[in-house]
Amino acid sequence: MSPFRFAMRQIVPLIFSYTFVGIAFGVLAVEAGYSVLWTFLAGVFIYAGSMQIVMVSLMASGVPLYVIAFMTFFINARHIFYGIGFIERFRSRGWMYPYLALTLTDETYSLLCSIEYPQGMDERRVEFTIALSCHLLWAFSCLAGALFGRMLPFDMRGIEFSATALFTAICVDQWRRFGSHIPAVAGFAASIVFYFLLGPDRFLLPALSASLVALLVLRDRIAPKMGGRPS
Amino acid sequence: MNLDPASVTVLAVVALMTMLTRGLPYLLFGGRQIPGSLRYLGTVLPASIMIALVVYCLRHIDVTVRPYAIPELLAVAVVVAAQMLKKTPSSVCSWGRRSIWS
């Protein structure tokens, strides 16, 4: 199978969520008064669905620029955790390195974490194809939403669940493949604890940080069991 | 198709801050030998992160009000069941797997 076909196969789970959330952003931005070009550029350069949508409300509420900068950093801070696992891998990709690093979204991160390459598959080509196609898909969905969104006849309630479904499926996969279940349990426990302590909008970063600490502290218990896992 | 300075500035700021969050690990550690702890984290963190992301996606459900989050929880259960039913534990999108292995 060609790297391109293999890459396209991997992307299938996120096509729906990217397309519809992208279109939703496009519609939102245009309704708020921004130009089609601006909307497209937002898709290209920001490439973060939840952030783009929040940005539109922030702009409407007139908060100062430094507050927007601050909030962007914290809303997107989970990406820092994603990068940790990919430093070595992307570093070895030569000129593709910055592009791969900067296009790691929630969904592409989860895809790249769970990919299993068949023998002889050109991993570099696959990764880059995934990164580029997802980026283009997103940018053009934003554009499509800006241009045509209002004409869409059907009710898209619940479409955001496609991202949830993707992450859930990967969790199940990881549970089966990982030698140790401690990371998953730690992530879950930390999420629940901080969810109840800090509420739905503030729990994520503390939960991720706490998981990170727990994983380091429990390294001697976890690492031996993780031995033969494909990375 | 016009772009006014104010909205372009906000776009640039949001884009740059987002790039910063994506690029930070590489900026900090990309230029040198990766510490063993970081390499280890790279293998185990994804499991914790993925679960946290599922909780994050579901964070606004409310079990105390009609319909008591049943649609969301049911949907999650269906996904879990469907994924469990796949005989080989493997990557998410491998329905056509057998053909590519041969």
Interface residues (C-beta under 8 A of the other chain):
Chain A: M1 F6 R9 Q10 I11 V12 P13 Y34 S35 V36 L37 W38 L41 A42 F45 I46 Y47 A48 M51 Q52 M55 L58 M59 L65 I68 A69 T72 F73 N76 A77 R78 H79 I80 F81 Y82 G83 I84 G85 F86 I87 E88 F90 R91 Y97 P98 A101 L102 T103 L104 D106 Y109 S110 L111 C113 S114 I115 E116 P118 G158 E160 F161 A163 T164 A165 L166 F167 T168 A169 I170 C171 V172 D173 Q174 W175 R176 R177 F178 S180 P183 A184 A186 G187 F188 A190 S191 I192 Y195 P200 D201 F203 L204 A207 L208 S211 L212 L215 L216 R219 I222 A223 M226 R229 S231
Chain B: M1 N2 L3 S7 V8 T9 V10 L11 A12 V13 V14 A15 M17 T18 M19 L20 T21 R22 G23 L24 P25 Y26 F29 G30 I34 S37 L38 R39 Y40 L41 G42 T43 V44 L45 P46 A47 S48 I49 M50 I51 A52 L53 V54 V55 Y56 C57 L58 R59 H60 P71 E72 A75 V76 V79 V80 A82 Q83 M84 P89 S90 S91 V92 C93 S94 G96 I100 W101
